[in-house]
Amino acid sequence: MKIVFNIFLILVMLIAFVPPFRRFLFHLLVGRQLMKQQRKNQNGGRPPQREGSIRVDPNSKKDNGDTRFRGGEYVDYEEVK
């Protein structure tokens, strides 16, 4: 019983005071799943696009049958010559 307590105490001390060990343990327990989720959410669930391509998402929700144009947002631009 004393051996189990000593091993547990050493493990707690390593986790508490040795940052590289703590990072390694975190990577084993949580890190892989966390990295997968970050990669998945980074794209917003869309496949990667080429640089410079433009994507326009259609407005999927309807505003209670009101289809009148209500204006838009002003976008600054510079003319490139």
Summary of the structure (lengths in Angstrom):
residues: 81
radius of gyration: 26.4
end to end distance: 80.2
largest distance: 80.2
contacts: 94
relative contact order: 0.05
helix: 49%
strand: 0%
